[in-house]
Amino acid sequence: MTREEAIQVLKTIENFYPKYKLTNEKASLLIPFLLPMDYQGVLYKLSQFVAAHAFAPTLAEIAVYPKVPNTYLDNLKKWEEEASQVPLETKRKFNQQLERLLKEKAYHEHS
């Protein structure tokens, strides 16, 4: 959200809730919290809030943040593709070495 959009959100709250007085001090305090939010999402939640509540919302009640892309699944697919190209013999040797290492570690911990 831009600074201008954040100001517009606060002015919209003031327009719907006459007892909510928007001062420069209040705007200066609230704008930094609005900036990382999604403008359209906040407006939608604000319109829903206005229809149901007689008192002005807190920022938490109208907050909507942009979706952060989840790269975990993309990375997982990439790793699976890479793993599928590793020869079976290499995988077998790796598993044998891993088992041997785990047995050695377990033996040393119990000694």
N, C-alpha and C positions, 0 to 999 in steps of 0.2 A: 504494500500500500504506500502511496506517496504521501507527503506531508499535507498536500491540499486535500486528498481524499480523507485523511485522518481528521482534518478540521471539519470537513463536510459531515462525517459521521457524528462528531460532537455537536455540530449545529443542528443536525437532524434530531438528536436526542433532546436538545434544548427546545426545538420546535414542538415536539410531541409532549414534552413534560415541562410546562411553564415554571414549575418550582426549581427546575434544574438550571441554575445560572452558570453559563459558561464564561469564566473569567480567563484572563491571560495566564494567570498562575495555574489554574486547573488545566488549561490546554497544554501548557508547557510540561506539566507533570504526566499527562495521559498520552500525548502524541507519541513519545518513544515506545510505549507499550503497544500502540496501534500499528506502528510502521511494519513490523514483521508479519502482520495478519493479512489475510486475503480480503480485499475490499468488497468484492461481490458477495462473498460468503458472510461477511459481517453485516452487510446491508440486508441480506435475506434473514439472518437470525434476528436482526433488530426489528424488521417488519413483523416477524412472528411474535417477538417479545411484546411489541407495542399492542398487538391485537389481544394479548392475554393479561397484561399487567398494568396496574394503575400507577406504579412507581418506576422511576428511571432505572435502567439496568446497570449492573456493574460490568466492567469490561469482560470479566470471566463469563458472564451470562451470554455475551454476544460474540465471544472470541471464535474465530475460525482461522486456522493456519494453513498455508499452502501444503499440499501433500509432498512429502519428501520421497523421491524415488527409492524403491527398495532394490538395491543392486545385488542383494544376497542371492536371490534365485538365479539371476543372470550369471553370477560368478559360479554358482553350483553347477549349472548346465555346462559352462565352459570347462570346469574341472572334470566333470563326468566325460565330456568329449575327449579331453586330453588323456584321461585315464583309460578310455576304451582303446586308445591307440598304442598303449604300452603292451609289449609282447607278454604273453602268458608266462613264459619262462622267467622274465624279469620280475613279474608280480610274485611268482612262486619263491624265487630267491629272496626277495624282500621280506615276504612273510616268514620264511625260515630264519632269517637274520633277526627279525623282530622278536620271534618266539624265543630264540636263543638269548637275546639281550634281556628280555623280561625274566626268563628263568635265572640268569646270572644275577640280575638285580634282586630278585626275590631271595636267592640263596645268600647274597651278601647282607641283606637286611635281617635275616634270621640267624646269622652267624655271630 
